[in-house]
Amino acid sequence: MRWQPSRGVLRTRLLLFLSLLDLVVILGSFLFVGALYSSGGAQQGLVIGLAMLSIYFLSAFSSGAFAVSVIDRRSRGVACALRSMLFAAGAILFTAFYLRASADLSRVIVAGGTLVSLAALTVARSLFLRNARRIIGGNPYNVVLLSDGGAFRRTGTGEYSTILAASSFEPGRHDPMMYDRLAVALQKADRVVVACSAERRHAWVHALQGANVQGEVLTPELTALAPLGVAHFGEDPTLIVAKGPLGVEERLVKRLFDIAVACGALLLLAPIFAVIALAIRMESPGPVLFVQRRIGRGNRMFHMLKFRSMRPERCDEDGSASTTRDDDRITRVGRLLRRTSLDELPQLVNVLAGNMSIVGPRPHALGSRAEDQLFWEIDDRYWHRHAAKPGLTGLAQVRGYRGATNHRSDLVNRLQADLEYLHGWTIWRDMLIVAQTVRVLVHRNAF
């Protein structure tokens, strides 16, 4: 097999080539029209082109014009770029009119540069995307075939890796350890195709829906009736059964928001961290932080940080015993920390480390129960909530669903809110949830 650079390098090359291509096309178009319009028009064309570019790139990244998927869906890549260009032109004209600067703005350069840019983007992007794999040196997609006894026709055109599922994965078992192994195996995959018998497809659907990756089940006998859409693996049709809730551009925006909020909060709260740490050590010996394994994005385990609120010898590592209102395991300092939610502050470090987000479904301990049943035994949609990073706060929390889970409905209410959050994500909603969190920091169910 011919050597090719890593997927990360290929993705970076694709992004850089597309960005440079669009920059040259748009800036060149306005310089060209400006130079044709008048002797001094090139300078104004340059200024207008630079202003257009800032708005264009913001819109294009949000719309998916730079997503890796455009390498196969060329028409979508071109359409997103054209829509972003029209949006940028409209924004420039609206701003100039609002600031009463339209008299100083050449309408000919704006209109002509926009039209030339639209035509040039169509041609340039179509040609580039048609030859993108050859230009960047390989295929940026990472496709994994999970072979679980199902028949499939091998294809000589696709590049994929194969994992034999029988020896490591049993999708019908709701086993956290198995889901963790599956998450590790699929962590670098962009697309997962499962080849299994018809009897095992339902189990694999559930296993993949929380894996934060596009999951597909090979269905040679079907050509339609897919819940999310139909794709193909080689010559066989597949049913798309799962997708991560956020695209690459959305994850980038969310990550930048997380870093900005976490860094700012850690700097502002550093004195409070020191006071809390001192108070914990003065009351009882033992570590200041409590580290507990939780279920994260893609059903993969991670270690979550909290300020220790219980006596060290009574800490519950699995979370199997829910905290009660007068729990004698909790220290006096710990009781204050829990009531004010200050015990959660160290998770800002988890956010910076990348295994948590500021907003998302709250991560649960492995032994968490309601009415003596593990969470995933109550509702088999439980694993679907892990399609996004767990959050320091979330939609369920601002709706008041927190504290002990004494009844099945306590879990179901939180799950419904988490699944609702995953559909229709926007950065503005994250900001709203952060603002709403302030009023529920102190809550009657926090103990």
DRENDO-1510 file (C-alpha; in Angstrom, 1 decimal, always signed):
<recs>
REC; n; res; u; v; w
REC; 1; MET; +0.0; +0.0; +0.0 .
REC; 2; ARG; +1.4; +3.5; -0.9 .
REC; 3; TRP; +2.5; +5.5; +2.0 .
REC; 4; GLN; +0.6; +8.7; +2.8 .
REC; 5; PRO; +0.8; +11.3; +5.5 .
REC; 6; SER; -1.3; +11.0; +8.7 .
REC; 7; ARG; -5.0; +11.9; +8.6 .
REC; 8; GLY; -4.3; +15.0; +10.8 .
REC; 9; VAL; -1.7; +16.3; +8.3 .
REC; 10; LEU; -4.0; +15.7; +5.4 .
REC; 11; ARG; -6.9; +17.5; +7.1 .
REC; 12; THR; -4.6; +20.4; +7.8 .
REC; 13; ARG; -3.4; +20.5; +4.2 .
REC; 14; LEU; -7.0; +20.5; +2.9 .
REC; 15; LEU; -7.9; +23.3; +5.3 .
REC; 16; LEU; -4.8; +25.4; +4.3 .
REC; 17; PHE; -5.2; +24.8; +0.6 .
REC; 18; LEU; -8.9; +25.8; +0.6 .
REC; 19; SER; -8.3; +28.8; +2.8 .
REC; 20; LEU; -5.4; +30.0; +0.6 .
REC; 21; LEU; -7.5; +29.3; -2.5 .
REC; 22; ASP; -10.5; +31.4; -1.3 .
REC; 23; LEU; -8.2; +34.2; -0.1 .
REC; 24; VAL; -6.4; +34.5; -3.4 .
REC; 25; VAL; -9.7; +34.3; -5.4 .
REC; 26; ILE; -11.7; +36.8; -3.4 .
REC; 27; LEU; -8.8; +39.3; -2.9 .
REC; 28; GLY; -7.7; +38.9; -6.5 .
REC; 29; SER; -11.3; +39.5; -7.8 .
REC; 30; PHE; -11.7; +42.8; -5.9 .
REC; 31; LEU; -8.2; +44.0; -6.9 .
REC; 32; PHE; -9.0; +43.1; -10.6 .
REC; 33; VAL; -12.3; +44.9; -10.6 .
REC; 34; GLY; -10.9; +47.9; -8.8 .
REC; 35; ALA; -8.0; +48.3; -11.2 .
REC; 36; LEU; -10.4; +48.1; -14.2 .
REC; 37; TYR; -12.7; +50.7; -12.6 .
REC; 38; SER; -10.2; +53.5; -12.1 .
REC; 39; SER; -6.6; +54.3; -11.6 .
REC; 40; GLY; -6.9; +54.4; -7.8 .
REC; 41; GLY; -9.5; +51.7; -7.6 .
REC; 42; ALA; -7.1; +48.9; -6.8 .
REC; 43; GLN; -6.5; +50.4; -3.4 .
REC; 44; GLN; -10.2; +50.6; -2.6 .
REC; 45; GLY; -10.6; +47.1; -4.0 .
REC; 46; LEU; -8.0; +45.8; -1.6 .
REC; 47; VAL; -9.7; +47.5; +1.4 .
REC; 48; ILE; -13.1; +46.1; +0.4 .
REC; 49; GLY; -11.7; +42.7; -0.4 .
REC; 50; LEU; -10.0; +42.4; +3.1 .
REC; 51; ALA; -13.3; +43.5; +4.8 .
REC; 52; MET; -15.1; +40.9; +2.7 .
REC; 53; LEU; -12.6; +38.2; +3.7 .
REC; 54; SER; -13.1; +38.6; +7.4 .
REC; 55; ILE; -16.8; +38.1; +7.2 .
REC; 56; TYR; -16.6; +35.4; +4.5 .
REC; 57; PHE; -14.3; +33.2; +6.5 .
REC; 58; LEU; -16.4; +33.5; +9.6 .
REC; 59; SER; -19.5; +32.5; +7.7 .
REC; 60; ALA; -17.8; +29.8; +5.6 .
REC; 61; PHE; -16.4; +28.1; +8.6 .
REC; 62; SER; -19.8; +28.1; +10.3 .
REC; 63; SER; -21.6; +26.8; +7.2 .
REC; 64; GLY; -19.3; +23.9; +6.5 .
REC; 65; ALA; -17.4; +25.2; +3.5 .
REC; 66; PHE; -14.2; +23.9; +5.0 .
REC; 67; ALA; -15.4; +20.6; +6.4 .
REC; 68; VAL; -13.5; +17.5; +5.3 .
REC; 69; SER; -16.7; +16.1; +3.8 .
REC; 70; VAL; -16.5; +18.6; +0.9 .
REC; 71; ILE; -13.8; +16.5; -0.6 .
REC; 72; ASP; -16.5; +14.0; -1.6 .
REC; 73; ARG; -19.5; +16.4; -1.7 .
REC; 74; ARG; -18.0; +18.9; -4.1 .
REC; 75; SER; -21.3; +20.7; -4.9 .
REC; 76; ARG; -21.9; +21.3; -1.2 .
REC; 77; GLY; -18.4; +22.8; -0.7 .
REC; 78; VAL; -19.0; +25.2; -3.6 .
REC; 79; ALA; -22.6; +26.1; -2.5 .
REC; 80; CYS; -21.5; +26.9; +1.0 .
REC; 81; ALA; -18.7; +29.1; -0.3 .
REC; 82; LEU; -21.1; +31.0; -2.6 .
REC; 83; ARG; -23.6; +31.5; +0.2 .
REC; 84; SER; -20.9; +32.9; +2.5 .
REC; 85; MET; -19.7; +35.3; -0.2 .
REC; 86; LEU; -23.2; +36.6; -0.7 .
REC; 87; PHE; -23.6; +37.0; +3.1 .
REC; 88; ALA; -20.3; +38.9; +3.3 .
REC; 89; ALA; -21.4; +41.3; +0.5 .
REC; 90; GLY; -24.7; +41.9; +2.2 .
REC; 91; ALA; -23.1; +42.5; +5.5 .
REC; 92; ILE; -20.6; +45.1; +4.1 .
REC; 93; LEU; -23.4; +47.0; +2.3 .
REC; 94; PHE; -25.6; +47.0; +5.4 .
REC; 95; THR; -22.8; +48.2; +7.6 .
REC; 96; ALA; -21.8; +50.9; +5.2 .
REC; 97; PHE; -25.4; +52.1; +5.0 .
REC; 98; TYR; -25.9; +52.0; +8.8 .
REC; 99; LEU; -22.7; +54.0; +9.4 .
REC; 100; ARG; -23.6; +56.4; +6.5 .
REC; 101; ALA; -20.4; +55.6; +4.8 .
REC; 102; SER; -22.0; +54.3; +1.6 .
REC; 103; ALA; -21.1; +57.5; -0.3 .
REC; 104; ASP; -17.4; +56.7; +0.2 .
REC; 105; LEU; -17.9; +53.1; -1.0 .
REC; 106; SER; -17.7; +52.3; -4.7 .
REC; 107; ARG; -20.9; +50.3; -5.5 .
REC; 108; VAL; -19.3; +49.2; -8.8 .
REC; 109; ILE; -16.3; +47.6; -7.0 .
REC; 110; VAL; -18.5; +46.0; -4.5 .
REC; 111; ALA; -21.0; +44.6; -7.0 .
REC; 112; GLY; -18.3; +43.7; -9.7 .
REC; 113; GLY; -15.9; +42.2; -7.2 .
REC; 114; THR; -18.7; +40.1; -5.7 .
REC; 115; LEU; -19.9; +38.8; -9.1 .
REC; 116; VAL; -16.3; +38.0; -10.2 .
REC; 117; SER; -15.7; +36.3; -6.8 .
REC; 118; LEU; -18.8; +34.1; -7.2 .
REC; 119; ALA; -17.7; +33.0; -10.6 .
REC; 120; ALA; -14.1; +32.5; -9.7 .
REC; 121; LEU; -15.0; +30.5; -6.5 .
REC; 122; THR; -17.2; +28.2; -8.4 .
REC; 123; VAL; -14.5; +27.4; -11.0 .
REC; 124; ALA; -11.6; +27.3; -8.5 .
REC; 125; ARG; -13.2; +25.2; -5.8 .
REC; 126; SER; -14.7; +22.7; -8.3 .
REC; 127; LEU; -11.3; +22.1; -10.0 .
REC; 128; PHE; -9.5; +21.9; -6.7 .
REC; 129; LEU; -12.0; +19.5; -5.0 .
REC; 130; ARG; -12.0; +17.3; -8.0 .
REC; 131; ASN; -8.2; +16.8; -7.6 .
REC; 132; ALA; -7.9; +17.4; -3.9 .
REC; 133; ARG; -6.7; +13.9; -2.9 .
REC; 134; ARG; -3.8; +14.1; -5.4 .
REC; 135; ILE; -2.9; +17.6; -4.4 .
REC; 136; ILE; -2.8; +17.1; -0.7 .
REC; 137; GLY; -1.2; +13.7; -1.0 .
REC; 138; GLY; -3.9; +11.2; +0.2 .
REC; 139; ASN; -7.3; +10.7; +1.6 .
REC; 140; PRO; -8.1; +12.7; +4.8 .
REC; 141; TYR; -11.0; +10.3; +5.8 .
REC; 142; ASN; -10.4; +7.5; +8.3 .
REC; 143; VAL; -12.8; +4.7; +7.6 .
REC; 144; VAL; -13.1; +1.7; +9.9 .
REC; 145; LEU; -14.9; -1.5; +9.1 .
REC; 146; LEU; -16.2; -3.4; +12.2 .
REC; 147; SER; -16.5; -7.0; +11.0 .
REC; 148; ASP; -18.9; -8.9; +13.2 .
REC; 149; GLY; -19.8; -11.9; +11.1 .
REC; 150; GLY; -21.7; -10.1; +8.4 .
REC; 151; ALA; -21.1; -10.5; +4.7 .
REC; 152; PHE; -19.8; -7.7; +2.6 .
REC; 153; ARG; -18.2; -7.3; -0.9 .
REC; 154; ARG; -14.6; -6.1; -0.7 .
REC; 155; THR; -13.8; -3.0; -2.7 .
REC; 156; GLY; -10.5; -2.1; -4.2 .
REC; 157; THR; -11.2; +1.6; -4.4 .
REC; 158; GLY; -11.6; +2.5; -0.7 .
REC; 159; GLU; -9.0; +2.8; +2.0 .
REC; 160; TYR; -10.1; +1.4; +5.3 .
REC; 161; SER; -8.9; -0.5; +8.3 .
REC; 162; THR; -10.7; -3.6; +9.7 .
REC; 163; ILE; -11.5; -4.5; +13.3 .
REC; 164; LEU; -12.7; -8.0; +14.2 .
REC; 165; ALA; -15.5; -7.3; +16.7 .
REC; 166; ALA; -16.1; -10.9; +17.9 .
REC; 167; SER; -13.1; -11.1; +20.1 .
REC; 168; SER; -13.5; -7.7; +21.9 .
REC; 169; PHE; -16.9; -6.2; +21.5 .
REC; 170; GLU; -20.4; -7.5; +22.5 .
REC; 171; PRO; -22.8; -4.6; +21.6 .
REC; 172; GLY; -25.8; -6.3; +23.3 .
REC; 173; ARG; -24.1; -5.9; +26.7 .
REC; 174; HIS; -24.5; -2.5; +28.4 .
REC; 175; ASP; -21.0; -2.8; +29.8 .
REC; 176; PRO; -19.0; +0.4; +30.5 .
REC; 177; MET; -15.7; -1.4; +30.0 .
REC; 178; MET; -16.7; -2.7; +26.6 .
REC; 179; TYR; -17.9; +0.8; +25.6 .
REC; 180; ASP; -14.6; +2.2; +26.7 .
REC; 181; ARG; -12.7; -0.3; +24.6 .
REC; 182; LEU; -14.9; +0.5; +21.6 .
REC; 183; ALA; -14.3; +4.3; +22.1 .
REC; 184; VAL; -10.5; +3.8; +22.2 .
REC; 185; ALA; -10.7; +1.7; +19.0 .
REC; 186; LEU; -12.8; +4.3; +17.2 .
REC; 187; GLN; -11.3; +7.5; +18.6 .
REC; 188; LYS; -9.6; +8.5; +15.3 .
REC; 189; ALA; -12.3; +7.3; +13.0 .
REC; 190; ASP; -14.4; +9.6; +10.8 .
REC; 191; ARG; -16.7; +6.9; +9.7 .
REC; 192; VAL; -17.5; +3.4; +11.1 .
REC; 193; VAL; -19.1; +0.7; +9.0 .
REC; 194; VAL; -20.4; -2.4; +10.8 .
REC; 195; ALA; -20.8; -5.7; +8.9 .
REC; 196; CYS; -23.0; -8.0; +11.1 .
REC; 197; SER; -25.9; -10.3; +10.9 .
REC; 198; ALA; -29.4; -8.9; +10.7 .
REC; 199; GLU; -30.1; -10.1; +14.3 .
REC; 200; ARG; -27.2; -8.0; +15.7 .
REC; 201; ARG; -27.9; -4.7; +13.8 .
REC; 202; HIS; -30.2; -3.3; +16.5 .
REC; 203; ALA; -27.5; -3.8; +19.2 .
REC; 204; TRP; -24.9; -2.1; +17.0 .
REC; 205; VAL; -27.2; +0.8; +16.4 .
REC; 206; HIS; -27.4; +1.5; +20.1 .
REC; 207; ALA; -23.6; +0.9; +20.6 .
REC; 208; LEU; -22.8; +3.5; +17.9 .
REC; 209; GLN; -25.3; +6.2; +18.7 .
REC; 210; GLY; -23.2; +7.6; +21.6 .
REC; 211; ALA; -19.8; +7.1; +19.9 .
REC; 212; ASN; -19.5; +10.7; +18.5 .
REC; 213; VAL; -18.7; +9.3; +15.0 .
REC; 214; GLN; -20.7; +8.7; +11.8 .
REC; 215; GLY; -21.9; +5.1; +12.3 .
REC; 216; GLU; -23.3; +2.9; +9.5 .
REC; 217; VAL; -24.6; -0.6; +9.3 .
REC; 218; LEU; -24.1; -2.6; +6.2 .
REC; 219; THR; -27.5; -3.6; +4.7 .
REC; 220; PRO; -27.0; -5.2; +1.3 .
REC; 221; GLU; -30.6; -6.2; +1.1 .
REC; 222; LEU; -31.9; -2.6; +1.5 .
REC; 223; THR; -31.7; +0.5; -0.6 .
REC; 224; ALA; -33.8; +2.9; +1.4 .
REC; 225; LEU; -35.7; +3.3; +4.7 .
REC; 226; ALA; -32.7; +4.7; +6.7 .
REC; 227; PRO; -33.4; +6.9; +9.7 .
REC; 228; LEU; -30.7; +9.5; +8.9 .
REC; 229; GLY; -29.8; +8.8; +5.3 .
REC; 230; VAL; -28.3; +6.2; +2.9 .
REC; 231; ALA; -24.6; +5.9; +2.2 .
REC; 232; HIS; -22.5; +3.3; +0.5 .
REC; 233; PHE; -19.5; +1.2; +1.4 .
REC; 234; GLY; -17.9; -0.1; -1.7 .
REC; 235; GLU; -20.8; -1.5; -3.7 .
REC; 236; ASP; -23.1; -2.1; -0.7 .
REC; 237; PRO; -25.7; +0.3; +0.6 .
REC; 238; THR; -25.5; +1.3; +4.3 .
REC; 239; LEU; -27.9; +2.9; +6.7 .
REC; 240; ILE; -26.5; +5.9; +8.5 .
REC; 241; VAL; -27.6; +5.4; +12.1 .
REC; 242; ALA; -25.5; +7.9; +14.0 .
REC; 243; LYS; -23.6; +11.2; +13.6 .
REC; 244; GLY; -21.8; +13.3; +16.1 .
REC; 245; PRO; -24.0; +16.3; +17.0 .
REC; 246; LEU; -21.4; +18.8; +16.1 .
REC; 247; GLY; -19.4; +19.3; +12.9 .
REC; 248; VAL; -15.7; +20.2; +12.8 .
REC; 249; GLU; -16.4; +23.9; +12.6 .
REC; 250; GLU; -18.9; +23.8; +15.4 .
REC; 251; ARG; -16.5; +21.8; +17.6 .
REC; 252; LEU; -13.8; +24.4; +16.9 .
REC; 253; VAL; -16.2; +27.3; +17.9 .
REC; 254; LYS; -17.2; +25.4; +21.1 .
REC; 255; ARG; -13.6; +24.6; +22.0 .
REC; 256; LEU; -12.5; +28.2; +21.6 .
REC; 257; PHE; -15.5; +29.2; +23.9 .
REC; 258; ASP; -14.5; +26.5; +26.4 .
REC; 259; ILE; -10.8; +27.7; +26.5 .
REC; 260; ALA; -11.8; +31.3; +26.8 .
REC; 261; VAL; -14.3; +30.8; +29.7 .
REC; 262; ALA; -12.1; +28.2; +31.5 .
REC; 263; CYS; -8.9; +30.3; +31.4 .
REC; 264; GLY; -10.8; +33.5; +32.5 .
REC; 265; ALA; -12.5; +31.6; +35.3 .
REC; 266; LEU; -9.3; +30.0; +36.6 .
REC; 267; LEU; -7.5; +33.3; +36.7 .
REC; 268; LEU; -10.4; +35.0; +38.5 .
REC; 269; LEU; -11.1; +32.2; +40.9 .
REC; 270; ALA; -7.5; +31.3; +41.8 .
REC; 271; PRO; -7.7; +33.0; +45.3 .
REC; 272; ILE; -11.0; +31.0; +46.0 .
REC; 273; PHE; -9.3; +27.8; +45.0 .
REC; 274; ALA; -6.5; +28.4; +47.5 .
REC; 275; VAL; -9.0; +29.2; +50.3 .
REC; 276; ILE; -11.0; +26.1; +49.6 .
REC; 277; ALA; -7.9; +23.9; +49.5 .
REC; 278; LEU; -6.7; +25.3; +52.8 .
REC; 279; ALA; -10.1; +24.8; +54.4 .
REC; 280; ILE; -10.4; +21.1; +53.3 .
REC; 281; ARG; -6.9; +20.3; +54.6 .
REC; 282; MET; -7.5; +22.0; +58.0 .
REC; 283; GLU; -10.7; +20.1; +58.6 .
REC; 284; SER; -9.5; +16.6; +57.7 .
REC; 285; PRO; -6.4; +14.9; +56.4 .
REC; 286; GLY; -6.2; +13.5; +52.9 .
REC; 287; PRO; -6.1; +14.9; +49.4 .
REC; 288; VAL; -7.7; +18.2; +48.5 .
REC; 289; LEU; -9.1; +16.8; +45.2 .
REC; 290; PHE; -11.4; +13.8; +44.7 .
REC; 291; VAL; -10.7; +12.0; +41.4 .
REC; 292; GLN; -13.5; +9.8; +40.0 .
REC; 293; ARG; -13.8; +7.9; +36.8 .
REC; 294; ARG; -16.8; +9.1; +34.7 .
REC; 295; ILE; -18.2; +8.3; +31.3 .
REC; 296; GLY; -17.2; +11.0; +28.7 .
REC; 297; ARG; -17.7; +11.7; +25.0 .
REC; 298; GLY; -18.0; +8.7; +22.8 .
REC; 299; ASN; -18.6; +6.5; +26.0 .
REC; 300; ARG; -14.9; +6.8; +26.8 .
REC; 301; MET; -13.8; +6.9; +30.4 .
REC; 302; PHE; -12.0; +9.9; +31.9 .
REC; 303; HIS; -11.0; +11.1; +35.4 .
REC; 304; MET; -13.1; +14.0; +36.6 .
REC; 305; LEU; -11.8; +16.3; +39.3 .
REC; 306; LYS; -13.8; +17.7; +42.3 .
REC; 307; PHE; -12.9; +19.3; +45.6 .
REC; 308; ARG; -13.1; +16.5; +48.2 .
REC; 309; SER; -16.3; +17.0; +50.2 .
REC; 310; MET; -16.3; +13.6; +52.0 .
REC; 311; ARG; -14.0; +12.1; +54.6 .
REC; 312; PRO; -11.2; +10.3; +52.8 .
REC; 313; GLU; -12.0; +6.9; +54.1 .
REC; 314; ARG; -15.7; +7.2; +53.2 .
REC; 315; CYS; -15.3; +8.5; +49.6 .
REC; 316; ASP; -17.4; +6.5; +47.1 .
REC; 317; GLU; -15.2; +5.9; +44.0 .
REC; 318; ASP; -17.9; +4.3; +41.9 .
REC; 319; GLY; -20.8; +6.6; +43.0 .
REC; 320; SER; -22.9; +3.6; +43.8 .
REC; 321; ALA; -24.3; +5.2; +47.0 .
REC; 322; SER; -26.2; +8.4; +46.3 .
REC; 323; THR; -25.6; +11.3; +48.6 .
REC; 324; THR; -28.5; +12.0; +51.1 .
REC; 325; ARG; -29.5; +15.2; +52.7 .
REC; 326; ASP; -27.9; +14.4; +56.1 .
REC; 327; ASP; -25.2; +12.1; +54.8 .
REC; 328; ASP; -22.6; +11.5; +57.6 .
REC; 329; ARG; -19.8; +11.0; +55.0 .
REC; 330; ILE; -19.8; +14.7; +54.1 .
REC; 331; THR; -17.5; +17.0; +56.1 .
REC; 332; ARG; -18.7; +20.5; +57.3 .
REC; 333; VAL; -16.6; +22.2; +54.6 .
REC; 334; GLY; -17.8; +19.7; +52.0 .
REC; 335; ARG; -21.5; +20.4; +52.9 .
REC; 336; LEU; -20.9; +24.1; +52.2 .
REC; 337; LEU; -19.1; +23.3; +48.9 .
REC; 338; ARG; -21.9; +21.1; +47.7 .
REC; 339; ARG; -24.6; +23.6; +48.5 .
REC; 340; THR; -22.9; +26.3; +46.6 .
REC; 341; SER; -21.6; +24.0; +43.8 .
REC; 342; LEU; -18.0; +25.1; +44.6 .
REC; 343; ASP; -16.9; +21.5; +44.7 .
REC; 344; GLU; -17.3; +21.4; +40.9 .
REC; 345; LEU; -14.8; +24.2; +40.2 .
REC; 346; PRO; -11.7; +21.9; +39.5 .
REC; 347; GLN; -13.5; +20.6; +36.5 .
REC; 348; LEU; -12.4; +23.8; +34.8 .
REC; 349; VAL; -9.1; +21.9; +34.5 .
REC; 350; ASN; -10.9; +19.1; +32.8 .
REC; 351; VAL; -12.3; +21.6; +30.4 .
REC; 352; LEU; -8.8; +22.9; +29.5 .
REC; 353; ALA; -7.5; +19.3; +29.2 .
REC; 354; GLY; -10.2; +18.7; +26.6 .
REC; 355; ASN; -12.2; +15.9; +28.2 .
REC; 356; MET; -15.0; +18.2; +29.3 .
REC; 357; SER; -16.8; +21.2; +28.0 .
REC; 358; ILE; -18.3; +24.2; +29.8 .
REC; 359; VAL; -21.8; +23.2; +28.7 .
REC; 360; GLY; -22.9; +19.6; +28.0 .
REC; 361; PRO; -24.6; +16.6; +29.6 .
REC; 362; ARG; -23.2; +16.1; +33.1 .
REC; 363; PRO; -21.0; +13.1; +33.4 .
REC; 364; HIS; -22.2; +10.3; +35.7 .
REC; 365; ALA; -20.3; +7.8; +37.8 .
REC; 366; LEU; -20.2; +4.2; +36.8 .
REC; 367; GLY; -22.3; +3.0; +39.8 .
REC; 368; SER; -25.0; +5.7; +39.6 .
REC; 369; ARG; -28.4; +4.2; +40.2 .
REC; 370; ALA; -32.1; +5.1; +40.5 .
REC; 371; GLU; -34.5; +2.8; +42.2 .
REC; 372; ASP; -31.6; +0.3; +42.5 .
REC; 373; GLN; -31.1; +0.2; +38.8 .
REC; 374; LEU; -28.1; +1.4; +36.9 .
REC; 375; PHE; -28.8; +4.4; +34.7 .
REC; 376; TRP; -28.4; +2.5; +31.4 .
REC; 377; GLU; -30.8; -0.2; +32.7 .
REC; 378; ILE; -33.6; +2.3; +33.1 .
REC; 379; ASP; -33.5; +3.7; +29.5 .
REC; 380; ASP; -31.4; +2.2; +26.7 .
REC; 381; ARG; -31.1; +5.7; +25.1 .
REC; 382; TYR; -28.8; +6.6; +28.0 .
REC; 383; TRP; -25.6; +5.9; +25.9 .
REC; 384; HIS; -26.8; +8.4; +23.2 .
REC; 385; ARG; -26.1; +11.4; +25.6 .
REC; 386; HIS; -22.4; +10.7; +25.3 .
REC; 387; ALA; -22.2; +11.9; +21.7 .
REC; 388; ALA; -20.9; +15.2; +23.0 .
REC; 389; LYS; -18.3; +16.1; +25.7 .
REC; 390; PRO; -19.8; +16.2; +29.2 .
REC; 391; GLY; -20.3; +19.6; +30.7 .
REC; 392; LEU; -19.6; +21.6; +33.8 .
REC; 393; THR; -23.2; +22.7; +33.5 .
REC; 394; GLY; -26.0; +21.7; +31.2 .
REC; 395; LEU; -29.6; +22.1; +30.1 .
REC; 396; ALA; -30.8; +19.6; +32.7 .
REC; 397; GLN; -29.1; +21.5; +35.5 .
REC; 398; VAL; -30.6; +24.9; +34.6 .
REC; 399; ARG; -34.0; +23.2; +34.6 .
REC; 400; GLY; -33.4; +22.1; +38.1 .
REC; 401; TYR; -32.7; +18.4; +37.5 .
REC; 402; ARG; -29.9; +17.8; +39.9 .
REC; 403; GLY; -29.1; +16.1; +43.2 .
REC; 404; ALA; -29.9; +12.5; +44.2 .
REC; 405; THR; -31.7; +10.2; +41.7 .
REC; 406; ASN; -34.1; +8.4; +44.1 .
REC; 407; HIS; -36.7; +7.7; +41.4 .
REC; 408; ARG; -36.5; +6.5; +37.8 .
REC; 409; SER; -38.1; +9.8; +36.7 .
REC; 410; ASP; -35.1; +11.7; +38.1 .
REC; 411; LEU; -32.9; +10.0; +35.5 .
REC; 412; VAL; -35.4; +10.2; +32.6 .
REC; 413; ASN; -35.9; +13.9; +33.1 .
REC; 414; ARG; -32.2; +14.5; +32.9 .
REC; 415; LEU; -31.8; +12.3; +29.9 .
REC; 416; GLN; -34.6; +14.0; +28.0 .
REC; 417; ALA; -32.9; +17.4; +28.6 .
REC; 418; ASP; -29.5; +16.0; +27.6 .
REC; 419; LEU; -30.9; +14.6; +24.3 .
REC; 420; GLU; -32.7; +17.8; +23.6 .
REC; 421; TYR; -29.5; +19.8; +24.1 .
REC; 422; LEU; -27.6; +17.6; +21.5 .
REC; 423; HIS; -30.2; +18.5; +18.8 .
REC; 424; GLY; -29.9; +21.9; +17.3 .
REC; 425; TRP; -26.8; +23.1; +19.1 .
REC; 426; THR; -25.7; +26.7; +18.8 .
REC; 427; ILE; -23.0; +28.7; +20.6 .
REC; 428; TRP; -25.6; +31.2; +21.7 .
REC; 429; ARG; -27.5; +28.5; +23.5 .
REC; 430; ASP; -24.3; +27.6; +25.4 .
REC; 431; MET; -23.9; +31.2; +26.4 .
REC; 432; LEU; -27.5; +31.3; +27.6 .
REC; 433; ILE; -27.1; +28.1; +29.7 .
REC; 434; VAL; -24.0; +29.6; +31.3 .
REC; 435; ALA; -25.9; +32.7; +32.2 .
REC; 436; GLN; -28.8; +30.7; +33.6 .
REC; 437; THR; -26.5; +28.5; +35.6 .
REC; 438; VAL; -25.8; +31.4; +38.0 .
REC; 439; ARG; -29.4; +31.2; +39.4 .
REC; 440; VAL; -29.1; +27.5; +40.2 .
REC; 441; LEU; -25.7; +27.4; +41.8 .
REC; 442; VAL; -27.4; +27.2; +45.2 .
REC; 443; HIS; -30.2; +24.7; +44.8 .
REC; 444; ARG; -32.5; +22.8; +47.2 .
REC; 445; ASN; -31.3; +19.5; +45.8 .
REC; 446; ALA; -27.6; +20.3; +46.2 .
REC; 447; PHE; -26.4; +18.4; +49.2 .
</recs>
